[in-house]
Amino acid sequence: MSANAPPAEKASKSPLIRRAAPRVGFVSLGCPKALVDSERILTRLRSEGYEISPDYDGADVVVVNTCGFIDSAKRESLDAIGEALSENGRVIVTGCLGVEEQRIRAEHPGVLAVTGPHQYEQVVNAVHEAVPPQHDPYVDLVPAEGLRLTPRHYAYLKISEGCNNRCSFCIIPGLRGDLASRQASDVLREAERLVKAGVKELLVISQDTSAYGLDLKYAPSRWKDREVRARFLDLCKELGEFGAWVRLHYVYPYPHVDEVIPLMAEGKILPYMDIPFQHASPAVLKAMRRPAHQEKTLERIKSWRQVCPDLALRSTFIVGFPGETDADFEMLLDWLREAGLNRVGCFKYEPVEGAVANALPGAVPEEVKEERWHRFMAVQQEVSRDILAGKVGQTVDVLIDEVDEEGALGRSKWDAPEIDGSVFLNGDTGLSAGDIVTATIAHADEYDLWGER
């Protein structure tokens, strides 16, 4: 000790040296709904004084948020758990694969804890047990909008959990339960915080967005100076007042969806809907336990575009579903050409453990699935190329996602992040992520647009 050290009784009044905060690593797999779960867990942990480690080496424990929808996703999740154990050794597992705890522990007996989807408290408690929190409310501050895993200028807004549908190929209700909607006021408060924090685009998500509020019997809740019902249309109206882009995902085409199209025509919310049609053949849709009136769906798409000509529709389809015949597939291709969907994803049918569809007769050979997938994508490329060629010469708003030394990359109102196309602004290096600019479309291919300012 130095000869000039203060007396002991005075030294005891000096500020305490804080120990290094415990650090948590995080691996988030799966869909945007799982990403929102990860954000909620991270926000809670950060508010308790934990720091987030960007790598395995610096983490005291690693949380792996898994996907368990199809076998390939389960394999990816199990591999990610194995990697985390190899690189760090202290791993907590959560998410959809967490419902198969025995399978996880059989392959990775060293995991510290396993929890299921959206079990936030259990995950946090498991972290507490592995690495006790060290919280200082004067130092450990969390932004009001919480921590997010998306760029600052857009955010996913989850309005409900679970699903009441019982599609034969899907096990989501078994993983996440039946529909459980949030109160409208809770959703709107979160949206307001996000927009105030600089979010320019709200991506509305759930398992079944257009069923929002059904479980609540559309009960109203107090938002500012008025009552707002927990109803799809009412929520969309309110979200449209925040001045941000509002993009609707996972919308089932129930009749009341028609009521939202005028809001898109008015510019209140984006003229964009992500609707999982899955197929067009009545026989296949019946086997999938989906609505089987594809001819009425085409009529409704036409009526929507009469109200909102700018409307962009995105969807996903499954080829090679058990029992799908050549005639069923040809019907799907014809439907695809007539529907003129802007963006489409296609999956080859893959059995999901626990799904009713596994017991259906008429399994389609893998080589036939592969051939149908390529034919499907070729047709959709033609459709997309024609639609995007029609954008050339138009002046559109572009939300900037990235900027580098070659220029800026952004998206139009017709494109969601990571799954749809881009708008390239070559040479525009003076912009920043989150800027919204106008550009005239000069060139297009089957996926992307090139603009000039």
C-alpha positions in Angstrom: 0.0 0.0 0.0 1.2 3.5 -0.8 2.3 5.7 2.1 -0.1 8.3 0.9 -3.1 6.0 1.0 -6.2 7.5 2.8 -7.2 6.2 6.3 -9.3 3.1 6.3 -12.5 4.8 7.5 -12.3 7.2 4.5 -11.4 4.5 2.0 -14.7 2.7 2.8 -16.6 5.7 1.4 -14.9 5.5 -2.0 -16.9 4.3 -5.0 -17.0 0.5 -5.3 -15.3 -1.0 -8.3 -17.9 -2.9 -10.3 -17.3 -6.4 -11.4 -17.5 -7.1 -15.1 -21.1 -7.6 -16.1 -22.1 -11.2 -16.9 -22.2 -11.8 -20.7 -24.7 -13.8 -22.7 -24.2 -15.1 -26.2 -27.3 -15.5 -28.4 -28.0 -17.6 -31.5 -31.5 -17.0 -33.0 -32.8 -19.3 -35.7 -36.1 -19.6 -37.5 -38.8 -17.2 -38.6 -39.3 -13.5 -37.7 -41.7 -14.5 -34.9 -38.8 -16.4 -33.3 -36.7 -13.3 -33.8 -39.2 -11.2 -31.8 -39.0 -13.8 -29.0 -35.2 -13.4 -29.0 -35.5 -9.6 -28.8 -37.8 -9.9 -25.8 -35.4 -12.2 -24.0 -32.4 -10.0 -24.8 -34.3 -6.9 -23.7 -35.1 -8.5 -20.3 -31.6 -9.7 -19.8 -30.1 -6.4 -20.7 -32.4 -4.6 -18.3 -31.1 -6.8 -15.6 -27.5 -5.8 -16.2 -26.3 -8.6 -18.6 -24.2 -7.7 -21.5 -24.6 -9.3 -24.9 -21.5 -11.1 -26.2 -20.9 -11.0 -30.0 -19.0 -14.3 -29.9 -18.8 -17.6 -28.1 -15.4 -16.8 -26.4 -16.6 -13.8 -24.5 -19.9 -15.3 -23.3 -20.5 -16.8 -19.8 -23.5 -18.7 -21.2 -25.0 -19.1 -24.7 -28.8 -19.1 -25.4 -29.8 -20.9 -28.6 -33.3 -20.1 -29.8 -34.3 -23.0 -32.1 -36.7 -23.7 -34.9 -38.6 -27.0 -35.0 -41.0 -26.7 -37.9 -39.5 -29.1 -40.4 -36.9 -31.8 -40.1 -34.2 -29.8 -41.9 -34.8 -26.9 -39.5 -34.6 -29.3 -36.5 -31.3 -30.6 -37.8 -29.9 -27.0 -38.2 -31.0 -26.3 -34.6 -29.4 -29.4 -33.2 -26.2 -28.6 -35.1 -26.2 -25.0 -33.7 -26.6 -26.4 -30.2 -23.6 -28.7 -30.8 -21.5 -25.8 -32.1 -22.4 -23.7 -29.1 -21.4 -26.5 -26.8 -18.2 -27.1 -28.6 -17.2 -23.4 -28.7 -18.5 -22.4 -25.2 -19.7 -25.4 -23.2 -22.5 -23.6 -21.3 -25.7 -23.7 -23.4 -29.4 -23.0 -22.7 -31.9 -24.1 -25.4 -35.2 -22.4 -26.1 -37.7 -22.1 -29.0 -39.9 -24.4 -30.9 -37.5 -27.4 -30.8 -37.5 -27.1 -27.0 -40.8 -29.1 -26.9 -38.6 -32.1 -27.9 -36.4 -31.9 -24.8 -35.6 -35.7 -24.8 -34.4 -35.5 -28.3 -32.2 -32.5 -27.5 -30.7 -34.1 -24.4 -30.2 -37.4 -26.1 -27.9 -35.7 -28.7 -26.6 -33.0 -26.4 -26.7 -34.1 -22.8 -24.5 -31.2 -21.7 -27.1 -28.5 -22.2 -27.9 -26.6 -19.0 -31.6 -26.1 -19.6 -34.3 -26.6 -22.2 -37.5 -24.5 -22.6 -40.2 -24.2 -25.2 -41.3 -21.4 -27.4 -42.2 -17.9 -26.0 -41.3 -19.1 -22.4 -39.5 -15.9 -21.6 -39.6 -16.2 -17.9 -38.2 -19.8 -18.0 -35.3 -18.7 -20.2 -34.4 -15.8 -18.0 -34.6 -18.0 -14.9 -32.3 -20.5 -16.6 -29.8 -17.7 -17.3 -30.0 -16.5 -13.7 -29.1 -20.0 -12.5 -26.2 -20.3 -14.9 -24.9 -16.7 -14.4 -26.4 -14.7 -11.6 -27.3 -11.1 -12.6 -25.3 -8.1 -11.4 -27.8 -5.2 -11.8 -27.2 -1.5 -11.3 -30.3 0.5 -12.1 -28.2 3.7 -12.4 -25.9 2.2 -15.1 -27.7 -0.7 -16.8 -30.1 1.3 -19.0 -32.2 -0.2 -21.8 -33.8 1.9 -24.5 -37.5 2.3 -24.2 -38.2 0.4 -27.3 -36.1 -2.6 -26.0 -33.2 -4.4 -27.8 -33.7 -5.5 -31.3 -31.9 -7.8 -33.7 -33.0 -5.9 -36.8 -31.5 -2.7 -38.2 -32.6 0.5 -36.5 -34.9 1.6 -39.2 -37.3 -1.4 -39.3 -38.8 -3.7 -36.6 -41.1 -6.7 -36.4 -44.4 -6.0 -34.5 -45.9 -9.3 -33.2 -49.6 -8.9 -32.5 -50.4 -12.5 -31.4 -49.1 -15.9 -30.6 -50.3 -19.3 -31.7 -52.9 -20.4 -34.3 -56.4 -21.9 -34.4 -55.9 -23.5 -37.8 -55.1 -27.2 -38.1 -53.4 -27.5 -41.4 -52.3 -31.1 -42.0 -48.7 -30.3 -42.8 -48.2 -27.9 -39.8 -47.3 -28.5 -36.1 -47.3 -24.9 -35.0 -50.4 -25.1 -32.8 -48.7 -28.0 -31.0 -45.6 -25.9 -30.5 -47.0 -22.5 -29.8 -50.6 -23.2 -28.8 -53.9 -21.7 -30.0 -54.4 -18.1 -30.9 -53.5 -15.6 -28.1 -53.9 -12.0 -29.2 -52.4 -9.0 -27.5 -54.6 -6.1 -26.4 -54.7 -3.4 -29.1 -53.5 -0.8 -26.6 -50.4 -2.9 -25.9 -49.6 -3.3 -29.6 -50.1 0.4 -30.2 -47.9 1.4 -27.3 -45.1 -0.8 -28.6 -45.5 0.7 -32.1 -45.4 4.2 -30.8 -42.2 3.5 -28.9 -40.6 2.0 -31.9 -41.5 4.9 -34.2 -40.2 7.4 -31.7 -37.0 5.5 -31.6 -36.5 6.0 -35.3 -38.2 2.9 -36.8 -39.4 3.7 -40.3 -41.1 0.4 -41.1 -43.3 -1.8 -38.9 -43.6 -5.4 -40.1 -46.8 -6.8 -38.5 -46.4 -10.5 -37.8 -48.1 -13.4 -36.1 -49.1 -17.0 -37.1 -52.4 -15.8 -38.4 -52.5 -12.0 -38.6 -56.1 -11.6 -40.0 -57.4 -13.7 -37.1 -56.2 -11.1 -34.7 -58.6 -10.5 -31.7 -60.9 -13.5 -32.3 -59.8 -15.0 -29.0 -60.5 -11.7 -27.2 -63.9 -11.4 -28.8 -62.5 -8.2 -30.3 -62.6 -6.6 -26.9 -61.7 -2.9 -26.8 -58.8 -1.5 -24.7 -57.9 2.1 -23.8 -55.5 3.8 -26.2 -54.9 7.5 -25.4 -58.3 9.2 -25.4 -60.4 6.4 -27.0 -61.3 2.8 -27.1 -59.7 0.6 -29.8 -61.1 -2.9 -30.6 -58.8 -5.8 -30.9 -59.8 -6.3 -34.5 -57.7 -6.5 -37.7 -59.2 -3.5 -39.4 -59.2 -1.3 -36.3 -55.6 -2.1 -35.6 -54.5 -1.4 -39.1 -56.3 2.0 -39.0 -54.5 3.0 -35.9 -51.0 1.7 -37.1 -51.5 3.8 -40.2 -51.6 7.0 -38.2 -48.0 6.7 -36.9 -46.4 7.9 -40.2 -44.3 4.8 -40.7 -44.5 2.1 -43.4 -46.8 -0.7 -42.1 -46.4 -4.0 -43.8 -48.7 -7.0 -43.2 -47.4 -10.5 -43.1 -49.1 -13.9 -42.7 -52.5 -12.7 -43.7 -55.1 -15.5 -44.3 -57.6 -14.3 -46.9 -60.7 -14.3 -44.7 -63.6 -12.1 -46.0 -62.9 -9.2 -43.6 -59.5 -8.7 -45.2 -61.3 -6.9 -48.0 -62.0 -4.1 -45.6 -58.2 -3.3 -45.3 -57.6 -2.8 -49.0 -59.0 0.8 -49.0 -56.4 1.7 -46.3 -53.7 0.6 -48.8 -55.3 2.6 -51.6 -55.3 5.7 -49.3 -51.6 5.2 -48.4 -52.3 4.6 -44.7 -50.6 1.2 -44.8 -48.4 -0.3 -47.5 -50.1 -1.9 -50.5 -48.6 -5.3 -49.6 -49.9 -8.5 -48.2 -48.1 -11.8 -47.5 -50.7 -14.5 -47.9 -49.8 -18.2 -47.6 -52.0 -19.7 -50.3 -49.9 -22.9 -50.4 -51.6 -24.4 -53.5 -54.4 -24.0 -56.0 -55.8 -27.5 -56.6 -59.0 -28.1 -54.6 -58.0 -31.7 -53.9 -54.6 -30.7 -52.5 -56.0 -27.8 -50.5 -58.6 -30.2 -49.0 -55.8 -32.6 -48.1 -53.9 -29.7 -46.5 -57.0 -28.7 -44.6 -57.0 -25.3 -46.2 -59.8 -23.3 -47.9 -60.3 -24.9 -51.3 -62.1 -22.2 -53.3 -59.2 -21.1 -55.6 -61.6 -19.7 -58.2 -63.1 -17.3 -55.6 -59.6 -16.4 -54.5 -58.7 -15.3 -58.0 -61.9 -13.2 -58.1 -61.0 -11.5 -54.8 -57.4 -10.7 -56.0 -58.9 -9.0 -59.0 -61.4 -7.1 -56.8 -58.5 -6.0 -54.5 -56.5 -4.7 -57.4 -59.5 -2.7 -58.7 -59.6 -0.9 -55.4 -55.8 -0.7 -55.0 -54.0 -1.2 -58.4 -50.6 -0.9 -56.7 -51.2 -3.9 -54.5 -48.3 -6.4 -54.2 -49.0 -9.9 -53.1 -46.5 -12.3 -51.7 -47.2 -16.0 -51.1 -45.6 -19.3 -50.4 -46.5 -22.7 -52.0 -45.8 -26.3 -51.4 -45.1 -28.7 -54.3 -45.0 -32.5 -54.0 -47.6 -32.7 -51.3 -48.9 -36.3 -50.7 -51.4 -37.1 -53.4 -50.5 -34.2 -55.7 -51.0 -35.4 -59.3 -49.7 -34.1 -62.5 -53.1 -32.5 -63.1 -53.0 -30.8 -59.7 -49.6 -29.4 -60.4 -50.6 -28.1 -63.8 -53.6 -26.4 -62.2 -51.2 -24.7 -59.8 -49.1 -23.4 -62.7 -52.2 -22.1 -64.5 -53.4 -20.4 -61.3 -50.0 -18.8 -60.7 -50.0 -17.3 -64.2 -53.5 -15.9 -63.8 -53.0 -14.6 -60.2 -49.9 -12.6 -61.2 -48.4 -12.6 -57.7 -45.5 -10.2 -57.2 -43.3 -12.3 -55.0 -43.5 -16.1 -54.4 -41.6 -18.7 -52.4 -41.8 -22.4 -53.1 -41.0 -25.4 -50.9 -40.7 -29.0 -51.7 -42.9 -31.0 -49.3 -41.0 -32.3 -46.4 -42.6 -34.6 -43.7 -42.7 -32.9 -40.3 -42.6 -35.2 -37.3 -46.0 -35.1 -35.7 -47.9 -33.7 -38.7 -51.1 -35.4 -39.8 -50.0 -35.2 -43.4 -47.4 -37.9 -42.8 -50.1 -40.5 -42.9 -51.6 -39.4 -46.2 -51.3 -41.8 -49.2 -49.7 -40.9 -52.5 -46.2 -39.8 -51.5 -44.5 -38.0 -54.3 -41.0 -39.2 -55.3 -38.2 -36.8 -54.5 -37.1 -36.5 -58.1 -40.7 -35.5 -59.1 -40.7 -32.9 -56.3 -37.4 -31.5 -57.6 -38.7 -31.3 -61.2 -41.9 -29.6 -60.2 -40.1 -27.1 -58.0 -37.9 -26.0 -61.0 -40.9 -25.7 -63.3 -42.8 -23.7 -60.7 -39.9 -21.3 -60.2 -39.5 -20.9 -63.9 -43.1 -19.9 -64.3 -43.0 -17.4 -61.4 -39.8 -15.9 -62.8 -41.7 -15.1 -66.0 -44.6 -13.5 -64.0 -42.2 -11.5 -61.8 -40.2 -10.3 -64.8 -43.3 -9.0 -66.5 -44.5 -7.2 -63.3 -41.2 -5.6 -62.6 -40.7 -4.5 -66.2 -43.9 -2.5 -65.8 -42.2 -0.5 -63.0 -39.6 1.0 -65.4 -40.3 4.7 -65.7 -42.2 5.0 -62.5 -41.0 7.2 -59.6 -41.2 5.3 -56.3 -40.2 5.8 -52.7 -37.2 3.7 -51.6 -36.3 2.9 -48.0 -32.5 2.6 -47.8 -31.2 -0.5 -46.0 -27.4 -0.4 -46.8 -24.9 2.1 -48.2 -21.3 1.3 -49.3 -18.7 2.7 -51.7 -20.6 1.6 -54.7 -24.0 3.1 -53.8 -27.2 2.4 -51.9 -29.4 -0.6 -51.6 -33.0 -0.2 -50.6 -36.5 -1.5 -51.0 -39.8 -0.2 -52.5 -43.1 -0.5 -50.8 -43.6 -3.8 -52.7 -40.7 -5.5 -51.0 -40.1 -6.8 -47.4 -36.6 -7.1 -46.0 -34.6 -10.3 -46.6 -37.3 -12.2 -48.5 -38.2 -10.0 -51.4 -36.3 -7.9 -54.0 -34.2 -4.8 -53.8 -33.8 -1.4 -55.4 -30.2 -0.5 -56.3 -29.2 3.1 -56.5 -25.7 2.9 -58.0 -23.4 5.7 -57.1 -25.7 7.1 -54.4 -23.1 7.0 -51.6 -24.3 10.0 -49.6 -27.4 8.3 -48.2 -27.8 6.5 -44.8 -29.7 3.4 -43.7 -33.3 4.5 -42.8 -33.5 7.3 -45.4 -36.6 7.3 -47.6 -35.9 8.8 -51.0 -37.6 9.0 -54.3 -36.1 7.3 -57.4 -37.1 6.7 -61.0 -36.9 3.1 -62.0 -34.5 2.7 -65.0 -34.0 -1.0 -65.2 -35.6 -4.3 -63.9 -34.9 -8.0 -64.0 -37.0 -10.9 -62.6 -36.2 -10.0 -59.0 -34.8 -6.5 -58.5 -35.0 -2.9 -59.7 -32.4 -0.2 -60.5 -33.3 3.4 -59.8 -31.9 6.9 -60.5 -32.3 10.1 -58.5 
